[in-house]
């Protein structure tokens, strides 16, 4: 992480990455159960979260 970010910002970014992993896992589970639309939307949401973390850290 960048040193100029506060501890709260670092924690928030870490939580966003954990949420992205959970969203991908849930999205794959939803797709396997047959609800393709919700599963794809969950995966897209995870990609957006990871993109936001990359913007803040790079």
N, C-alpha and C positions, 0 to 999 in steps of 0.2 A: 504494500500500500504506500501511497505517497505520504511523506512525513508531515506535510502541511495540513493534512486532514486531521480532524479531532478524533478522539476516541469514540465518540458517539457516531461520527460519520463512518468510521471503520466498522463499527458494530452493525450499523444499518446496511452497509454494502455486503457484509458477511451474511446477514439474515436474508437479503435479497437473493443471494446465490443459493442459499439453502431452500428458499421458496421456489426458485427456478427448478432445482432438482426434484422437489416434491411435485411440482406441476408437470414435469415431463413424465415422472413415474405414474401419476394419476391419469395423464392423458393417454399413455400407452395402455393402462388398465381399462380406461373407458373405450378405447378403440377395440380392444380384445373382447369386451362385453357386447359390442355391437352399436354403441352410440358414437359413431364416427365424428359427427359434427362437434360435440362437446370435447372430445378427445383432441381433435385438431386445434380447436380454439385454446385449449389449455397449453398445448405445445407452442403455439404462436405467442401466447402470453409469456411463457418461459423465455422464448427468444428475445422478446422485447425487454424483459428484465435483465437478461445478460447483456444486451446492447447498452442499456442504461448504466450498468456497472462499468462496462468498458469505457463509456464516455467519461465517467467520473474519475477513472483510474489512469487512463492513458493520456 
